[in-house]
């Protein structure tokens, strides 16, 4: 008998899934607490309640999410991108495009038939279009978050939004409300703007059937309806889209016990805004971990990491991903000065969009 677990410490919610011989026997969702260690121990305690098991009985535990490095009992950390792809593949092997809409960022993911990531793009420059953003707007309108999706589907005259910047959208929502706009019309207008932004993200990886949405926002009926309209495909939704990452982590734990090693993936860091597109792409299949790009980068943007059973390979430092255009001078500027990350790479593993 094999018992494994996956734990996903996200920015807004903590989730966990327990597998016994490949079958889900327990799952849990709770709030992320200020302390990641406390969050992980509380989440695991809730997961094991009523199972007759304790942490020592679990053969392998994989952690994912923003707090994954602080889970004391995890044997390995795997990125949330890989885990969401693997989790959705458990239910729908036919899915090739995944939109993960989390608490503080959104990710477009291209996957193969085994649930392996082939390419992904994340847009985490600001809170607009994330779970926290929708939660904030719902609070402003005095609508319970759990009811906001259904209310948006009842809209008769959705209002347009010029931005989904969290600050300005909040101001626009309040202004519309003062003019007498219905709450449902305001929520529907926001959902439309967010869906349009998400469509742009999906186009960067290439939209292929079948399509799925993961993360807590996938429980929002209004958002799902707008995304269906924009993408032109009905998304395949698993029983609880918020558990996809934790399930994927548990499946990775199962694979690690069998000695399965992950392959390479093309990772795209960055964002697009009104001033341009700022993306650094790393092909981990080509990167040999030499570290020359790290030394050549004048902005100290790159580092070497080992994750998801791969590595070492080049990656953009996590604390710099939301401000790439400010800290990285761009390939054109670097080339004029001499060496740069792209040119020192002997295997063409790095691309810079500006």
Beta strands, then each sheet from edge to edge (+ up, - down):
strand 1: 3-9
strand 2: 13-20
strand 3: 23-31
strand 4: 60-64
strand 5: 76-77
strand 6: 97-101
strand 7: 106-111
strand 8: 117-123
strand 9: 211-214
strand 10: 266-273
strand 11: 276-283
strand 12: 302-307
strand 13: 310-316
strand 14: 350-352
sheet 1: 3+ 2- 1+ 4+ 5+
sheet 2: 9+ 6+ 7- 8+ 10+ 11- 14+
sheet 3: 12+ 13-
end
